[in-house]
């Protein structure tokens, strides 16, 4: 099975100037664990995850003051739609992360998470059965 079959192409994008609270609110509204950060000053997209927000709050930082730019990961491993799920899983394990931005022709095409891979590998592969026409690339 390929990444394109497992990935969510519902991609939440935010800017680096958003507060962590705003990022967390949007992630909760979309029921996603990561947001792609688009910043014209970076060579490519970054990502902020629920783990990044949790670390900040756990360190006593104020989510209404802290900006995404200070907490995003901008040195990423990007997946390609034609990667196997095994390749994606290996990249996640080696990198110690749970989300991969899927790039196609230099643009974010989706996000694949550990949860997506597990759903595809389990008996309940429901995420892999969603017709591509029912998925949508969205931006906030």
N, C-alpha and C positions, 0 to 999 in steps of 0.2 A: 504494500500500500504506500502511496506517495503523500508527501506533505500537503499537496493541494487538496487531497481528499479529506484530510483531517483538520486542516486549519480553519479558523474562523476568519471570514473576510469582513466581519463586522469589526472595524478598527476604530477605536477611540483615539483621536488625536487631540493633543493639547499643546499649548505654548509653554516656554520655559518660565514665563512670568506668572503663571498661575500659582496660587498658594497650594500647599499640600492639602489643605482642607477642601479646596475647590476640586483638586484632582481626585481626592478620595470620594467626594460627593458624586462626581461624574462617573467614576468607576463603579460605585455602588448602584447608580441609576441604570447603568448598562450591564450590570452583573458581570464585570470583567475584572481580572486581577492585575491588569497592566494597561498603561496608556502609552501610545507612541508620541514622543515629544519631537515636534518639528520646530527647528530653529535655523533661520537663514545663516547664522554665524557658524553652524556646524557643517562638516562635509556630508553628513548623512543624518538620519533620524537617531534619536536616543530613545530610551525607555525608562519609565518610572513604574515601579511595581508596588503592590501592597506591602511587600517586605521592606522597601525603601521608606515608605510612610511609617510603618511600624517601628523601624529602627530610630527614626527621627523623634517620634513621640516618646519612645522608650528612653531616649537620651534627655528627655525633658524639654525638647524644643517645641515652640508654639506653632501648630499647624496653620494658624491664621497669619503668621508672619513669614514662615519658611517658604521659600520659592522652589518650585520644581527644578529650576536650573542648578540648584546646589545639591540636589539629591538624585539626579538622573544618571543613568549609565549611558555613556556616549561611546565607549569602545565595545562594540558589539560583534557577536558572531551572527551573521544573517543566514537564514535558511533560504534555499531555493525551492520553488514549487515541485520540482522533479526529484528532490531528495527523497530517499526512503524514510519511513518513520524510524527505522533503526539508526540512520545517520543523524536524524534530529535528536533522538534520545541520547546518543553518544555525545553529541555536542553539548547538550544540556548537562549531562553528568560531568563531563570534563570541565565545563565552565562554571559549574555550581549554580546554575540558574534554572528557572522553570518556564520561561517564555522565550520564544524566538520570533523576531520579526521576519516575515517571509517577503523577500524582495523579488520583483519581477520587472525586468527592463529598467532597473534603477529606481523603482518606486515601491513603496510598501504595498503589498498585495494582501496581506493578512498577518495573523499572529497564530502560532501554534504553541500550545501549552502542554505541559506534562499531562494535565487532565484530558486534553483532546486525544493524546496518544493512548492513554489508558482506556478511554472509552472505545477507541477503535480496536484495541487488543482484547477487550473483554467481550463477554457474551452480549452485552447491551451496547452495540456499536451505533447507537442512535445518532450521534453527531455525524457519523460518516454517511448516514442515509439521507441527510437533508439535501434536497435537490439544490444544485448550484443556483438556479433561478430564484430560490427563496432566500438566498444570502445577499446581503447588501453591504457595500463599503460606505461607512458613514463617518462623518467628521463632526466634532463638537467645537 
